[in-house]
Amino acid sequence: MVHKRAIKAWDADAEVVQRWVAYLRTHVLAGVGMKVTMWDRVPLGIGNAGILVEDDAINPMLVAPQEIKELGNQIIQDEMAAAEKQKPLT
């Protein structure tokens, strides 16, 4: 017989959750399995710090945000043109 329980802690302090999980792991009963999945949230725009580069020679994989926007617009235009070509004539 298998019993399952799920506990979800929304908007909890990360340190409190880590201490709680450590306590549960320390005091777990024999034969009881436990799986913990923790998700951390980061503020919006956290990825911009890695994108802004003064010199592209440092890492050619990193490009300026404007170039990313232009590439995205080009992809959208290409996809819309391809969709127009595939439309059946009615």
C-alpha positions in Angstrom: 0.0 0.0 0.0 1.4 3.4 -1.0 0.3 6.7 0.7 1.4 10.0 -0.9 1.3 13.4 0.5 2.3 16.7 -1.1 3.2 19.9 0.7 3.5 23.1 -1.3 5.0 26.2 0.3 4.3 29.2 -1.9 6.2 32.5 -1.4 8.1 31.0 1.6 11.5 32.2 2.6 14.2 30.0 1.0 16.3 29.7 4.2 13.2 28.6 6.2 12.3 26.0 3.6 15.9 24.6 3.5 16.0 24.3 7.3 12.6 22.6 7.3 13.7 20.1 4.7 16.9 19.4 6.6 14.8 18.8 9.7 12.5 16.4 7.9 15.5 14.5 6.4 17.1 14.2 9.8 14.0 12.9 11.5 12.6 10.7 8.6 11.0 7.4 9.6 12.6 4.2 8.5 11.2 3.0 5.2 9.7 6.3 4.3 10.9 7.9 1.1 10.9 11.6 0.6 11.4 13.7 -2.6 11.9 17.4 -2.4 11.6 19.7 -5.4 12.5 23.4 -4.8 12.0 26.2 -7.2 13.7 29.5 -6.8 12.2 32.6 -8.4 14.4 35.4 -9.7 13.4 39.0 -10.5 12.6 39.9 -14.1 15.5 41.1 -16.1 18.1 38.9 -14.3 19.4 37.7 -17.7 20.2 41.2 -19.0 23.4 41.3 -17.0 24.9 38.5 -19.1 23.8 40.0 -22.4 25.2 43.5 -22.0 28.8 43.3 -23.3 31.0 46.2 -24.3 33.3 44.2 -26.5 32.0 41.3 -28.6 35.5 39.9 -28.9 35.3 38.8 -25.2 32.6 36.3 -26.0 31.1 36.3 -29.6 28.1 34.3 -28.3 26.9 37.3 -26.3 25.3 40.0 -28.4 23.7 43.4 -27.6 20.0 43.4 -26.8 19.2 45.5 -29.9 20.7 42.9 -32.2 18.5 40.2 -30.4 15.4 42.3 -31.0 16.3 42.8 -34.7 16.9 39.1 -35.1 13.5 38.3 -33.5 11.7 40.8 -35.8 13.4 39.2 -38.8 12.3 35.7 -37.7 8.7 36.9 -37.3 8.7 38.5 -40.7 10.1 35.3 -42.3 7.5 33.1 -40.5 4.6 35.3 -41.5 5.8 35.4 -45.2 6.0 31.6 -45.1 2.5 31.3 -43.6 1.1 33.6 -46.3 2.6 31.4 -49.1 1.0 28.3 -47.6 -2.5 29.8 -47.3 -4.9 28.0 -49.6 -6.7 30.2 -52.1 -10.5 30.2 -51.4 
